[in-house]
Amino acid sequence: MARRCCVIGAGVSGLAALKECLDSGLDPVCFDMDADLGGLWNAGDKPKAGFPFLYKSCVTNTSKTFTCFSDFPIPKEYPNFMRCSHFKAYLDSYAVKFKLRNYIRFKTKIIGVKRADDFLSSGRWKVTSKHLETGHVTEETFDYVMICNGHYYEPMSPHLPGLQEFTGKTIHSHDYIDFHGYEGKKVLVVGFGNSAGDIACELSQHAQHVCISTRRGGYCVPRAGDYGVPYDYISLAGFTQYIPSSYLLPLVLKKINNRYDHTKYSIAPNAPFSPGTIIVNDDLPNKILIGAVSMKGEIKNFTKDGVVFEDGTKELFEAVVFATGYHFSFPFLEDSVITMDTHFPSLYEIVFPADLEPCTLAVIGLTQPNGPLIPVVELQSRWACRVFRDYCQLPSVHERKKEIAERKNAVIKLFYDSPRHANRINLLYYCDKIAGYIGCRANLWKVFREDIKIWKLLVFGPAGPARWRLQGPGKWDGAVQEIKSTEEKMLFPLKTRVAGIGERDGLYAPWIRVVYKLLAIVFLIVAVILVIG
């Protein structure tokens, strides 16, 4: 009889977990509070308390090449950066393809997850759920639990002096729908993440003026990179993870500032450059240039009709949008299972509780990668299911705690000590690490000998999540063709007319092509030496 697995949440993470459970021979049951799958991408028309929500104009920050499941590519007809409706349709088609809806209980809330009385010998869990329409409460026993509910449902609003005295409109970005209601007003957007930039730019087209208040600032990267190619074709190229950050980050900073000097625009952060200071935004510099948006520093206090900033300047505002992030918590989970060190969870590789033995619970999708979340949650799900089935072994509790401590120190050193960065990861490095645990990380020497074109794409990009389906457990026969067709699929939705011939062609800057040839020669020489002995 197949062992039962409780999957909490039917968003991107939950769908990945559900599919991997089925592939691993487990018997999954997925619970979701909403009436449909998609999680954050099943936004609806209006925000609801306790549910994730996206504003109407939201567009993915990463291209379709990387924002997909590894064995289910996004159709070539889709735009490279997708609106909510496109991405929701993609998730629906994924669920249809792998018959996932049959395993989801909608409108059902998990209200309790605790260890069973015989946990030490069985590893089983008591899961209590409540149907939100009927109120019926059910308690069931599961062999495994995968927590996939994300962290976009509990808004985090700052406690600022004088805020209660402010008479204007205040909302969190979670409740922001669109610009209606802000026409002709002076608006303050607090925060400097992707949502803050998007909302500020949209409001600036209708409001009298928009200010962005940021404590640290940041850098803006447009979706279109060199030659109009999606920016992540370079930022997520394989070779980037092999270059020491002390060399790579100055190159990236120079490239970003070549478009415009962030210091002159009052955007640049008051901290060293790191991936955590980057937001994806196509419009903010232009909005600042035409005077529609201005940058301000940290808030000192609110007044009845405005704000006093730390630099002593005062501004009048009629509305404030707090784009200040979200809390993550597991209110349904037994307290001692996952402990917190300030804002750092005690999770080995941000997946498995450090102290839990036997380790029959996994958290999927809590990471904050410098790229799309889908490849991460899929690999985490594959790994978790292999651990549950005893195909992979976890290290000792001591080793797990050591990894958590080392990661915490690395995060604080590279970014800074704050909830926003507690679960930051380098996407390619992390995914390759998890793929190594699974046994599906591509062997570059083997790929180089068998197909140099695939090797080139793996090292220099673009090669999407199919790179983790080339070899090992879960190998997909379509992976090679998917990687080779990446450029064709990227160009397809752009070719809407017969255009003239431009001056330059190709995806890569000249220096990348030179490095590719040199590295290929090195690989070839080493391969020959190894063969000769």
Secondary structure, 3 states (H helix, E strand, C coil): CCCEEEEECCCHHHHHHHHHHHHCCCEEEEECCCCCCCHHHCCCCCCCCCCCCCCCCCECCCCCCCCCECCECCCCCCCCCCEHHHHHHHHHHHHHHCCCHHHEECCEEEEEEEECCCHHHHCCEEEEEEECCCCCEEEEEECEEEECCCCCCCECCCCCCCHHHCCCEEEEHHHCCCCCCCCCCEEEEECCCHHHHHHHHHHHCCCCEEEEECCCCCEEECCECHHHCECHHHHCCHHHHHCCHHHHHHHHHHHHHHHCCCCCCCCCCCCCCCHHHEEECCCHHHHHHCCCEEEECCEEEECCCEEEECCCCEEECCEEEECCCECCCCCCECCCCCCEECCEECEECCCEECCCCCCCEEECCCCEECCCCHHHHHHHHHHHHHHHCCCCCCCCHHHHHHHHHHHHHHHHHHCCCCHHHCCEECHHHHHHHHHHHHCCCCCHHHHHHHCHHHHHHHHHCCCCHHHHHCCCCCCCCCHHHHHHCHHHHHHHHHCCCCCCCCCCCCCCCHHHHHHHHHHHHHHHHHHHHHHHC
